Amino acid sequence: MTRSEDLVRLTAGDAQLTIHPDNGCRIAGLTIGGTEVLRQGERYGSFPMVPWCGRVDQGRFRDGADLHQLPINAAPHAIHGTGRDVAWRTRRAGDAEAAFTYELAEPWPYPGRVTQLFELTESALTITLGVEAYEDSFPAQAGWHPWFLRSIGGADVRVDFDAAWQEERGDDHLPNGRRIDPKPGPWDDCFGMPDGVDVTLTWPGRLELKVTSRAEWVVVYDEQAEAVCVEPQSGPPNGLNTLPRLVTPIDPLEVSTTWTWRTL
């Protein structure tokens, strides 16, 4: 492990992971054999989505009789949680693993803690998110939003997966409650995988990278020229309202994803 300013770098074989804890504990870069696989620039790397994923309708969600209003940052909705907007604390960092935390606070209405753990090997990266409640229970979600490069070494990526359903979305970009047969891309859509997320990205002749997770939902976004996103998450967009998963002091939320790669 090396530290440079506020960056943490992990190394295993020819894989190097760079984490930016002060900027939402996002992955700033992942190089494999010296080749960067994540987009750089304004929208770069991979960030955690916590304590919710995707859009929340009008930024509002209910917890029992209580109605909460989140800041609108993707009008007319709130999007992608608060974890990407705060500095995280480095709890430990070794050569190939590191752990970080941040305390839930305003604008999130409930106290708690989020932990993110990174474990790097020569051929895989496993990331785990945990959400703990200190006092009252609350609904929460967790996931990741990586920006994988569309093209590596002149080879454009192919995205392959077999989903059980696609969440049909309305004009407001939120799932409307109907599950339909998966449609061909381009996508900015959520898919259901009840046996766990399993998506393969292939840059022909260069690299194969598989994204897996015990989570049962994945958003695939490939409408930008420079990158594609494969986003494992613990619930669908607007899930705080439609499919709440309560976190309690004795029942935290934990979800992990593993990226496994091989050169071609």
Phi and psi restraints in degrees (value plus and minus 20) as a CYANA .aco file:
   2 THR   PHI    -148.2  -108.2
   2 THR   PSI     132.7   172.7
   3 ARG   PHI    -140.1  -100.1
   3 ARG   PSI     114.6   154.6
   4 SER   PHI    -159.3  -119.3
   4 SER   PSI      90.7   130.7
   5 GLU   PHI      34.3    74.3
   5 GLU   PSI    -136.6   -96.6
   6 ASP   PHI    -126.6   -86.6
   6 ASP   PSI       0.3    40.3
   7 LEU   PHI    -118.2   -78.2
   7 LEU   PSI     124.6   164.6
   8 VAL   PHI    -137.1   -97.1
   8 VAL   PSI     108.5   148.5
   9 ARG   PHI    -138.6   -98.6
   9 ARG   PSI     107.7   147.7
  10 LEU   PHI    -130.6   -90.6
  10 LEU   PSI     127.6   167.6
  11 THR   PHI    -157.6  -117.6
  11 THR   PSI     117.3   157.3
  12 ALA   PHI    -167.6  -127.6
  12 ALA   PSI      94.6   134.6
  13 GLY   PHI      39.3    79.3
  13 GLY   PSI    -149.2  -109.2
  14 ASP   PHI    -117.2   -77.2
  14 ASP   PSI      -4.0    36.0
  15 ALA   PHI    -121.1   -81.1
  15 ALA   PSI     114.3   154.3
  16 GLN   PHI    -151.8  -111.8
  16 GLN   PSI     108.9   148.9
  17 LEU   PHI    -133.2   -93.2
  17 LEU   PSI     110.5   150.5
  18 THR   PHI    -135.1   -95.1
  18 THR   PSI     106.4   146.4
  19 ILE   PHI    -136.6   -96.6
  19 ILE   PSI     119.9   159.9
  20 HIS   PHI    -135.8   -95.8
  20 HIS   PSI      62.7   102.7
  21 PRO   PHI     -82.9   -42.9
  21 PRO   PSI     -51.1   -11.1
  22 ASP   PHI     -95.9   -55.9
  22 ASP   PSI     -31.8     8.2
  23 ASN   PHI    -137.9   -97.9
  23 ASN   PSI      43.4    83.4
  24 GLY   PHI      53.5    93.5
  24 GLY   PSI      -2.1    37.9
  25 CYS   PHI      30.3    70.3
  25 CYS   PSI      23.5    63.5
  26 ARG   PHI    -107.7   -67.7
  26 ARG   PSI     134.4   174.4
  27 ILE   PHI     -93.8   -53.8
  27 ILE   PSI      99.6   139.6
  28 ALA   PHI    -101.4   -61.4
  28 ALA   PSI     -49.2    -9.2
  29 GLY   PHI    -190.2  -150.2
  29 GLY   PSI     132.0   172.0
  30 LEU   PHI    -154.5  -114.5
  30 LEU   PSI      94.0   134.0
  31 THR   PHI    -129.0   -89.0
  31 THR   PSI     118.0   158.0
  32 ILE   PHI    -145.3  -105.3
  32 ILE   PSI      95.4   135.4
  33 GLY   PHI      39.3    79.3
  33 GLY   PSI      12.5    52.5
  34 GLY   PHI      64.2   104.2
  34 GLY   PSI     -20.5    19.5
  35 THR   PHI    -124.1   -84.1
  35 THR   PSI     104.5   144.5
  36 GLU   PHI     -95.4   -55.4
  36 GLU   PSI     114.6   154.6
  37 VAL   PHI    -130.0   -90.0
  37 VAL   PSI     -27.2    12.8
  38 LEU   PHI    -131.9   -91.9
  38 LEU   PSI     124.4   164.4
  39 ARG   PHI     -79.8   -39.8
  39 ARG   PSI     124.1   164.1
  40 GLN   PHI    -133.4   -93.4
  40 GLN   PSI     149.7   189.7
  41 GLY   PHI      85.3   125.3
  41 GLY   PSI    -168.0  -128.0
  42 GLU   PHI     -85.6   -45.6
  42 GLU   PSI     -69.0   -29.0
  43 ARG   PHI    -126.5   -86.5
  43 ARG   PSI      80.7   120.7
  44 TYR   PHI    -151.5  -111.5
  44 TYR   PSI     140.7   180.7
  45 GLY   PHI      46.7    86.7
  45 GLY   PSI    -154.4  -114.4
  46 SER   PHI    -172.3  -132.3
  46 SER   PSI     109.6   149.6
  47 PHE   PHI    -138.5   -98.5
  47 PHE   PSI     133.6   173.6
  48 PRO   PHI     -98.7   -58.7
  48 PRO   PSI     120.7   160.7
  49 MET   PHI    -124.7   -84.7
  49 MET   PSI      90.0   130.0
  50 VAL   PHI    -185.8  -145.8
  50 VAL   PSI     120.4   160.4
  51 PRO   PHI    -109.3   -69.3
  51 PRO   PSI      -1.3    38.7
  52 TRP   PHI    -167.5  -127.5
  52 TRP   PSI     144.9   184.9
  53 CYS   PHI    -141.0  -101.0
  53 CYS   PSI     120.5   160.5
  54 GLY   PHI      47.2    87.2
  54 GLY   PSI    -171.8  -131.8
  55 ARG   PHI    -111.7   -71.7
  55 ARG   PSI     124.0   164.0
  56 VAL   PHI    -130.4   -90.4
  56 VAL   PSI     105.8   145.8
  57 ASP   PHI     -75.2   -35.2
  57 ASP   PSI      96.2   136.2
  58 GLN   PHI      38.6    78.6
  58 GLN   PSI      -6.9    33.1
  59 GLY   PHI      52.0    92.0
  59 GLY   PSI      -5.6    34.4
  60 ARG   PHI    -133.4   -93.4
  60 ARG   PSI     121.6   161.6
  61 PHE   PHI    -167.0  -127.0
  61 PHE   PSI     133.0   173.0
  62 ARG   PHI    -126.4   -86.4
  62 ARG   PSI     124.1   164.1
  63 ASP   PHI    -148.9  -108.9
  63 ASP   PSI      77.1   117.1
  64 GLY   PHI      46.4    86.4
  64 GLY   PSI    -146.8  -106.8
  65 ALA   PHI    -106.3   -66.3
  65 ALA   PSI     -27.2    12.8
  66 ASP   PHI    -108.8   -68.8
  66 ASP   PSI     109.2   149.2
  67 LEU   PHI    -124.8   -84.8
  67 LEU   PSI     105.7   145.7
  68 HIS   PHI    -134.2   -94.2
  68 HIS   PSI     123.1   163.1
  69 GLN   PHI    -133.8   -93.8
  69 GLN   PSI     101.3   141.3
  70 LEU   PHI    -117.1   -77.1
  70 LEU   PSI     135.9   175.9
  71 PRO   PHI     -81.3   -41.3
  71 PRO   PSI     118.9   158.9
  72 ILE   PHI    -104.0   -64.0
  72 ILE   PSI      93.4   133.4
  73 ASN   PHI    -144.4  -104.4
  73 ASN   PSI     -14.9    25.1
  74 ALA   PHI    -168.0  -128.0
  74 ALA   PSI      49.5    89.5
  75 ALA   PHI     -64.3   -24.3
  75 ALA   PSI     112.7   152.7
  76 PRO   PHI    -115.1   -75.1
  76 PRO   PSI       2.2    42.2
  77 HIS   PHI    -137.6   -97.6
  77 HIS   PSI     147.7   187.7
  78 ALA   PHI    -117.8   -77.8
  78 ALA   PSI     121.0   161.0
  79 ILE   PHI    -155.9  -115.9
  79 ILE   PSI     118.5   158.5
  80 HIS   PHI      50.3    90.3
  80 HIS   PSI      -6.2    33.8
  81 GLY   PHI      61.1   101.1
  81 GLY   PSI    -195.2  -155.2
  82 THR   PHI    -129.2   -89.2
  82 THR   PSI     -34.1     5.9
  83 GLY   PHI     -81.7   -41.7
  83 GLY   PSI     -50.0   -10.0
  84 ARG   PHI     -95.4   -55.4
  84 ARG   PSI     -29.5    10.5
  85 ASP   PHI    -123.3   -83.3
  85 ASP   PSI     -17.7    22.3
  86 VAL   PHI    -145.2  -105.2
  86 VAL   PSI     143.6   183.6
  87 ALA   PHI    -104.3   -64.3
  87 ALA   PSI     116.6   156.6
  88 TRP   PHI    -122.9   -82.9
  88 TRP   PSI     135.2   175.2
  89 ARG   PHI    -115.3   -75.3
  89 ARG   PSI     110.7   150.7
  90 THR   PHI     -97.7   -57.7
  90 THR   PSI      98.0   138.0
  91 ARG   PHI    -111.5   -71.5
  91 ARG   PSI     -59.7   -19.7
  92 ARG   PHI    -179.0  -139.0
  92 ARG   PSI     134.2   174.2
  93 ALA   PHI    -172.5  -132.5
  93 ALA   PSI     101.2   141.2
  94 GLY   PHI    -131.9   -91.9
  94 GLY   PSI    -183.3  -143.3
  95 ASP   PHI     -85.2   -45.2
  95 ASP   PSI     -58.5   -18.5
  96 ALA   PHI    -154.3  -114.3
  96 ALA   PSI      -8.1    31.9
  97 GLU   PHI    -168.1  -128.1
  97 GLU   PSI     131.5   171.5
  98 ALA   PHI    -175.4  -135.4
  98 ALA   PSI     133.2   173.2
  99 ALA   PHI    -153.6  -113.6
  99 ALA   PSI     122.7   162.7
 100 PHE   PHI    -159.2  -119.2
 100 PHE   PSI     133.2   173.2
 101 THR   PHI    -159.0  -119.0
 101 THR   PSI     138.8   178.8
 102 TYR   PHI    -166.3  -126.3
 102 TYR   PSI     135.1   175.1
 103 GLU   PHI    -113.1   -73.1
 103 GLU   PSI     107.8   147.8
 104 LEU   PHI     -84.0   -44.0
 104 LEU   PSI     114.2   154.2
 105 ALA   PHI    -175.5  -135.5
 105 ALA   PSI     157.5   197.5
 106 GLU   PHI     -68.9   -28.9
 106 GLU   PSI     116.8   156.8
 107 PRO   PHI    -105.1   -65.1
 107 PRO   PSI     -19.8    20.2
 108 TRP   PHI     -93.6   -53.6
 108 TRP   PSI     112.4   152.4
 109 PRO   PHI    -104.4   -64.4
 109 PRO   PSI     -18.0    22.0
 110 TYR   PHI    -148.4  -108.4
 110 TYR   PSI     120.7   160.7
 111 PRO   PHI     -96.0   -56.0
 111 PRO   PSI     128.6   168.6
 112 GLY   PHI     153.2   193.2
 112 GLY   PSI    -194.1  -154.1
 113 ARG   PHI    -154.6  -114.6
 113 ARG   PSI     122.9   162.9
 114 VAL   PHI    -136.4   -96.4
 114 VAL   PSI     114.1   154.1
 115 THR   PHI    -140.4  -100.4
 115 THR   PSI     117.9   157.9
 116 GLN   PHI    -148.6  -108.6
 116 GLN   PSI     108.5   148.5
 117 LEU   PHI    -139.5   -99.5
 117 LEU   PSI     113.7   153.7
 118 PHE   PHI    -135.9   -95.9
 118 PHE   PSI     112.1   152.1
 119 GLU   PHI    -152.6  -112.6
 119 GLU   PSI      95.7   135.7
 120 LEU   PHI    -130.2   -90.2
 120 LEU   PSI     114.8   154.8
 121 THR   PHI    -143.0  -103.0
 121 THR   PSI    -196.9  -156.9
 122 GLU   PHI     -85.6   -45.6
 122 GLU   PSI     -42.5    -2.5
 123 SER   PHI    -151.6  -111.6
 123 SER   PSI      -9.8    30.2
 124 ALA   PHI    -179.7  -139.7
 124 ALA   PSI     135.2   175.2
 125 LEU   PHI    -149.3  -109.3
 125 LEU   PSI     106.2   146.2
 126 THR   PHI    -133.6   -93.6
 126 THR   PSI     109.5   149.5
 127 ILE   PHI    -141.8  -101.8
 127 ILE   PSI     113.9   153.9
 128 THR   PHI    -146.5  -106.5
 128 THR   PSI     114.2   154.2
 129 LEU   PHI    -135.3   -95.3
 129 LEU   PSI     116.5   156.5
 130 GLY   PHI    -148.3  -108.3
 130 GLY   PSI     117.9   157.9
 131 VAL   PHI    -141.3  -101.3
 131 VAL   PSI     101.4   141.4
 132 GLU   PHI    -134.3   -94.3
 132 GLU   PSI     123.7   163.7
 133 ALA   PHI    -121.2   -81.2
 133 ALA   PSI     115.9   155.9
 134 TYR   PHI    -106.7   -66.7
 134 TYR   PSI     -57.1   -17.1
 135 GLU   PHI    -151.2  -111.2
 135 GLU   PSI    -117.3   -77.3
 136 ASP   PHI     -90.0   -50.0
 136 ASP   PSI     130.6   170.6
 137 SER   PHI     -91.4   -51.4
 137 SER   PSI     138.5   178.5
 138 PHE   PHI    -177.1  -137.1
 138 PHE   PSI     133.4   173.4
 139 PRO   PHI     -96.7   -56.7
 139 PRO   PSI     125.0   165.0
 140 ALA   PHI    -175.2  -135.2
 140 ALA   PSI     142.8   182.8
 141 GLN   PHI    -159.2  -119.2
 141 GLN   PSI     143.6   183.6
 142 ALA   PHI    -171.5  -131.5
 142 ALA   PSI     127.1   167.1
 143 GLY   PHI    -196.0  -156.0
 143 GLY   PSI    -188.5  -148.5
 144 TRP   PHI    -156.2  -116.2
 144 TRP   PSI     131.2   171.2
 145 HIS   PHI    -148.1  -108.1
 145 HIS   PSI      61.9   101.9
 146 PRO   PHI    -103.6   -63.6
 146 PRO   PSI     125.3   165.3
 147 TRP   PHI    -125.6   -85.6
 147 TRP   PSI      68.7   108.7
 148 PHE   PHI     -97.4   -57.4
 148 PHE   PSI     118.5   158.5
 149 LEU   PHI     -81.1   -41.1
 149 LEU   PSI     116.0   156.0
 150 ARG   PHI     -89.3   -49.3
 150 ARG   PSI     -58.1   -18.1
 151 SER   PHI    -144.6  -104.6
 151 SER   PSI     112.9   152.9
 152 ILE   PHI    -147.1  -107.1
 152 ILE   PSI     100.2   140.2
 153 GLY   PHI      38.4    78.4
 153 GLY   PSI      12.6    52.6
 154 GLY   PHI      65.1   105.1
 154 GLY   PSI     -23.5    16.5
 155 ALA   PHI    -119.0   -79.0
 155 ALA   PSI     102.1   142.1
 156 ASP   PHI    -101.9   -61.9
 156 ASP   PSI     122.3   162.3
 157 VAL   PHI     -92.7   -52.7
 157 VAL   PSI     126.7   166.7
 158 ARG   PHI    -134.4   -94.4
 158 ARG   PSI     113.2   153.2
 159 VAL   PHI    -130.2   -90.2
 159 VAL   PSI     101.7   141.7
 160 ASP   PHI    -144.2  -104.2
 160 ASP   PSI     112.2   152.2
 161 PHE   PHI    -181.8  -141.8
 161 PHE   PSI     142.4   182.4
 162 ASP   PHI    -149.1  -109.1
 162 ASP   PSI      76.0   116.0
 163 ALA   PHI    -113.4   -73.4
 163 ALA   PSI     130.3   170.3
 164 ALA   PHI     -94.7   -54.7
 164 ALA   PSI     -51.1   -11.1
 165 TRP   PHI    -180.2  -140.2
 165 TRP   PSI     147.0   187.0
 166 GLN   PHI    -137.6   -97.6
 166 GLN   PSI     115.3   155.3
 167 GLU   PHI     -97.1   -57.1
 167 GLU   PSI      91.7   131.7
 168 GLU   PHI     -84.8   -44.8
 168 GLU   PSI     115.4   155.4
 169 ARG   PHI    -136.7   -96.7
 169 ARG   PSI     130.9   170.9
 170 GLY   PHI    -110.4   -70.4
 170 GLY   PSI    -192.7  -152.7
 171 ASP   PHI     -84.1   -44.1
 171 ASP   PSI     -39.3     0.7
 172 ASP   PHI    -106.4   -66.4
 172 ASP   PSI     -13.0    27.0
 173 HIS   PHI      49.3    89.3
 173 HIS   PSI      -7.7    32.3
 174 LEU   PHI    -124.5   -84.5
 174 LEU   PSI     126.4   166.4
 175 PRO   PHI     -77.8   -37.8
 175 PRO   PSI     116.7   156.7
 176 ASN   PHI    -115.8   -75.8
 176 ASN   PSI     -14.0    26.0
 177 GLY   PHI      79.1   119.1
 177 GLY   PSI     -29.5    10.5
 178 ARG   PHI    -117.0   -77.0
 178 ARG   PSI     118.3   158.3
 179 ARG   PHI    -125.2   -85.2
 179 ARG   PSI     108.1   148.1
 180 ILE   PHI    -145.0  -105.0
 180 ILE   PSI     146.1   186.1
 181 ASP   PHI     -83.7   -43.7
 181 ASP   PSI     119.5   159.5
 182 PRO   PHI     -76.7   -36.7
 182 PRO   PSI     116.7   156.7
 183 LYS   PHI    -124.6   -84.6
 183 LYS   PSI     136.8   176.8
 184 PRO   PHI     -87.5   -47.5
 184 PRO   PSI     136.2   176.2
 185 GLY   PHI     -91.8   -51.8
 185 GLY   PSI    -198.3  -158.3
 186 PRO   PHI     -90.1   -50.1
 186 PRO   PSI     136.0   176.0
 187 TRP   PHI    -144.5  -104.5
 187 TRP   PSI     126.3   166.3
 188 ASP   PHI    -159.9  -119.9
 188 ASP   PSI      48.4    88.4
 189 ASP   PHI    -159.6  -119.6
 189 ASP   PSI     136.0   176.0
 190 CYS   PHI    -122.7   -82.7
 190 CYS   PSI     115.8   155.8
 191 PHE   PHI    -142.5  -102.5
 191 PHE   PSI     126.9   166.9
 192 GLY   PHI    -118.1   -78.1
 192 GLY   PSI     110.9   150.9
 193 MET   PHI    -152.3  -112.3
 193 MET   PSI      64.9   104.9
 194 PRO   PHI     -82.6   -42.6
 194 PRO   PSI     -40.4    -0.4
 195 ASP   PHI    -112.3   -72.3
 195 ASP   PSI     -13.2    26.8
 196 GLY   PHI      88.7   128.7
 196 GLY   PSI     128.8   168.8
 197 VAL   PHI     -87.0   -47.0
 197 VAL   PSI     115.2   155.2
 198 ASP   PHI    -171.6  -131.6
 198 ASP   PSI      80.4   120.4
 199 VAL   PHI    -149.7  -109.7
 199 VAL   PSI     114.7   154.7
 200 THR   PHI    -134.0   -94.0
 200 THR   PSI     107.6   147.6
 201 LEU   PHI    -126.4   -86.4
 201 LEU   PSI     108.4   148.4
 202 THR   PHI    -146.6  -106.6
 202 THR   PSI     102.3   142.3
 203 TRP   PHI    -121.2   -81.2
 203 TRP   PSI      80.1   120.1
 204 PRO   PHI     -71.8   -31.8
 204 PRO   PSI     111.4   151.4
 205 GLY   PHI      56.5    96.5
 205 GLY   PSI     -21.7    18.3
 206 ARG   PHI    -141.2  -101.2
 206 ARG   PSI     -81.3   -41.3
 207 LEU   PHI    -178.2  -138.2
 207 LEU   PSI     123.6   163.6
 208 GLU   PHI    -138.2   -98.2
 208 GLU   PSI     110.9   150.9
 209 LEU   PHI    -151.7  -111.7
 209 LEU   PSI     105.0   145.0
 210 LYS   PHI    -128.1   -88.1
 210 LYS   PSI     109.4   149.4
 211 VAL   PHI    -124.7   -84.7
 211 VAL   PSI      97.6   137.6
 212 THR   PHI    -146.6  -106.6
 212 THR   PSI     139.5   179.5
 213 SER   PHI    -188.1  -148.1
 213 SER   PSI     131.6   171.6
 214 ARG   PHI     -91.8   -51.8
 214 ARG   PSI     -36.4     3.6
 215 ALA   PHI     -79.1   -39.1
 215 ALA   PSI     135.4   175.4
 216 GLU   PHI    -129.0   -89.0
 216 GLU   PSI     -15.4    24.6
 217 TRP   PHI    -149.5  -109.5
 217 TRP   PSI     127.4   167.4
 218 VAL   PHI    -165.5  -125.5
 218 VAL   PSI     114.7   154.7
 219 VAL   PHI    -119.1   -79.1
 219 VAL   PSI     110.6   150.6
 220 VAL   PHI    -133.6   -93.6
 220 VAL   PSI     104.6   144.6
 221 TYR   PHI    -148.9  -108.9
 221 TYR   PSI      94.3   134.3
 222 ASP   PHI    -154.4  -114.4
 222 ASP   PSI      13.9    53.9
 223 GLU   PHI    -114.2   -74.2
 223 GLU   PSI     -15.1    24.9
 224 GLN   PHI    -128.0   -88.0
 224 GLN   PSI     131.6   171.6
 225 ALA   PHI     -91.5   -51.5
 225 ALA   PSI     -48.7    -8.7
 226 GLU   PHI    -118.4   -78.4
 226 GLU   PSI     -36.7     3.3
 227 ALA   PHI    -172.6  -132.6
 227 ALA   PSI     140.7   180.7
 228 VAL   PHI    -148.3  -108.3
 228 VAL   PSI     128.7   168.7
 229 CYS   PHI    -139.2   -99.2
 229 CYS   PSI     112.6   152.6
 230 VAL   PHI    -145.0  -105.0
 230 VAL   PSI      89.8   129.8
 231 GLU   PHI    -139.1   -99.1
 231 GLU   PSI      70.8   110.8
 232 PRO   PHI     -86.8   -46.8
 232 PRO   PSI     118.4   158.4
 233 GLN   PHI    -172.5  -132.5
 233 GLN   PSI     134.1   174.1
 234 SER   PHI     -96.7   -56.7
 234 SER   PSI     -28.8    11.2
 235 GLY   PHI    -180.8  -140.8
 235 GLY   PSI     149.9   189.9
 236 PRO   PHI     -96.8   -56.8
 236 PRO   PSI     145.2   185.2
 237 PRO   PHI     -73.7   -33.7
 237 PRO   PSI     123.2   163.2
 238 ASN   PHI      44.4    84.4
 238 ASN   PSI      -1.2    38.8
 239 GLY   PHI     -86.6   -46.6
 239 GLY   PSI     -40.7    -0.7
 240 LEU   PHI     -77.6   -37.6
 240 LEU   PSI     -49.7    -9.7
 241 ASN   PHI    -117.2   -77.2
 241 ASN   PSI     -57.6   -17.6
 242 THR   PHI    -117.6   -77.6
 242 THR   PSI     -46.6    -6.6
 243 LEU   PHI    -168.4  -128.4
 243 LEU   PSI      44.6    84.6
 244 PRO   PHI     -88.1   -48.1
 244 PRO   PSI     117.6   157.6
 245 ARG   PHI    -132.7   -92.7
 245 ARG   PSI      90.4   130.4
 246 LEU   PHI     -98.6   -58.6
 246 LEU   PSI     112.0   152.0
 247 VAL   PHI    -119.5   -79.5
 247 VAL   PSI     109.6   149.6
 248 THR   PHI    -145.0  -105.0
 248 THR   PSI     147.2   187.2
 249 PRO   PHI     -79.3   -39.3
 249 PRO   PSI     -42.1    -2.1
 250 ILE   PHI    -129.2   -89.2
 250 ILE   PSI     -19.4    20.6
 251 ASP   PHI    -160.0  -120.0
 251 ASP   PSI      59.4    99.4
 252 PRO   PHI     -90.7   -50.7
 252 PRO   PSI     142.9   182.9
 253 LEU   PHI    -113.8   -73.8
 253 LEU   PSI     109.7   149.7
 254 GLU   PHI    -156.4  -116.4
 254 GLU   PSI     113.7   153.7
 255 VAL   PHI    -165.2  -125.2
 255 VAL   PSI     126.5   166.5
 256 SER   PHI    -155.5  -115.5
 256 SER   PSI     140.2   180.2
 257 THR   PHI    -158.5  -118.5
 257 THR   PSI     128.2   168.2
 258 THR   PHI    -146.2  -106.2
 258 THR   PSI     110.0   150.0
 259 TRP   PHI    -124.9   -84.9
 259 TRP   PSI     100.9   140.9
 260 THR   PHI    -137.8   -97.8
 260 THR   PSI     114.9   154.9
 261 TRP   PHI    -153.8  -113.8
 261 TRP   PSI     139.4   179.4
 262 ARG   PHI    -170.4  -130.4
 262 ARG   PSI     124.7   164.7
 263 THR   PHI     -99.1   -59.1
 263 THR   PSI     131.8   171.8
